[in-house]
Amino acid sequence: MPKLILCVDDDSAGLRLQEIILTKSGYQVLTAESGPRGLELFREYPVDAVLLDFRMPGMDGDEVARIMRAEKPEVPLILLSGFMQPPAETIQLIDSFLPKGAPTQQMLSTLEQVLSTPASAPEPASPESDASES
């Protein structure tokens, strides 16, 4: 069964492009043009990963990521931004960051990477960090 990806972005053209790319790559895709709608879909469907825009009117990606992480910490979150690097507190909430306009292959490989990494912590951590515990 194909993985279900939720794309949340207020830019309808960018959202449509993500949907086309992901669908052609074998994923099932849900789209939302706002943070609140993204949260509705996130709660309603068993999504496998989320592509989330950082800057959106009303509820931005930072706020959406906080809520998603609190509700389903095992679901990977990939933040997209047209700005440089998001703030450190936002980086701790997500599994990966991609600049908007990144090459298609970079988006797909990042998605594949987060989908293949077992969810063990709500914040990014290296796999070696668990091995040092007694």
Rosetta blueprint (number, residue, H / E / L):
1 M L
2 P L
3 K L
4 L E
5 I E
6 L E
7 C E
8 V E
9 D L
10 D L
11 D L
12 S H
13 A H
14 G H
15 L H
16 R H
17 L H
18 Q H
19 E H
20 I H
21 I H
22 L H
23 T H
24 K H
25 S L
26 G L
27 Y L
28 Q E
29 V E
30 L E
31 T E
32 A E
33 E L
34 S L
35 G H
36 P H
37 R H
38 G H
39 L H
40 E H
41 L H
42 F H
43 R H
44 E H
45 Y L
46 P L
47 V L
48 D L
49 A E
50 V E
51 L E
52 L E
53 D E
54 F L
55 R L
56 M L
57 P L
58 G L
59 M L
60 D L
61 G H
62 D H
63 E H
64 V H
65 A H
66 R H
67 I H
68 M H
69 R H
70 A H
71 E H
72 K L
73 P L
74 E L
75 V L
76 P L
77 L E
78 I E
79 L E
80 L E
81 S E
82 G L
83 F L
84 M L
85 Q L
86 P L
87 P L
88 A H
89 E H
90 T H
91 I H
92 Q L
93 L L
94 I L
95 D L
96 S E
97 F E
98 L E
99 P E
100 K L
101 G L
102 A L
103 P L
104 T H
105 Q H
106 Q H
107 M H
108 L H
109 S H
110 T H
111 L H
112 E H
113 Q H
114 V H
115 L H
116 S H
117 T L
118 P L
119 A L
120 S L
121 A L
122 P L
123 E L
124 P L
125 A L
126 S L
127 P L
128 E H
129 S H
130 D H
131 A H
132 S L
133 E L
134 S L
